[in-house]
Amino acid sequence: MFSGFGTINARVMIWYATPSTFYFEVFRHFLGFGMTLNMMI
C-alpha cells in the first residue's frame, strides 16, 4: 500500500505522536502514489 517500507516503522511512531501527520501522509500518498513521499525523504 505504501512506498518506502524501510521508513514506515520510523514514520508509524511519528504518526502515533501526531495523528494529523498520518492523514497528511496518506493524502499525499494517494496524490503522488508514493512518489512525492519518497522524494521528500
C-alpha positions as CSV (number, residue, x, y, z in Angstrom):
1,M,0.0,0.0,0.0
2,F,2.8,2.4,0.9
3,S,6.2,3.1,-0.7
4,G,9.5,3.2,1.2
5,F,8.8,0.3,3.6
6,G,12.3,0.9,5.1
7,T,11.0,4.2,6.7
8,I,7.5,3.0,7.6
9,N,8.5,1.8,11.0
10,A,10.0,5.1,11.9
11,R,7.1,7.1,10.4
12,V,4.5,5.0,12.2
13,M,6.0,6.0,15.5
14,I,5.6,9.7,14.4
15,W,2.1,9.0,13.3
16,Y,1.1,7.8,16.8
17,A,2.5,11.1,18.2
18,T,0.9,13.3,15.6
19,P,-2.3,11.7,14.0
20,S,-2.7,14.8,11.8
21,T,0.6,13.9,10.1
22,F,-0.7,10.4,9.4
23,Y,-3.7,11.8,7.4
24,F,-1.4,14.2,5.6
25,E,1.0,11.5,4.5
26,V,-1.9,9.2,3.4
27,F,-3.5,12.1,1.4
28,R,-0.1,13.0,-0.2
29,H,0.5,9.3,-0.9
30,F,-2.8,8.9,-2.9
31,L,-2.0,12.1,-4.8
32,G,1.5,11.2,-5.8
33,F,1.3,7.4,-5.4
34,G,4.2,7.5,-3.0
35,M,6.5,9.4,-5.5
36,T,6.2,12.7,-3.5
37,L,6.8,10.9,-0.2
38,N,10.0,9.2,-1.4
39,M,11.3,12.5,-2.8
40,M,10.7,14.4,0.4
41,I,12.7,11.8,2.5
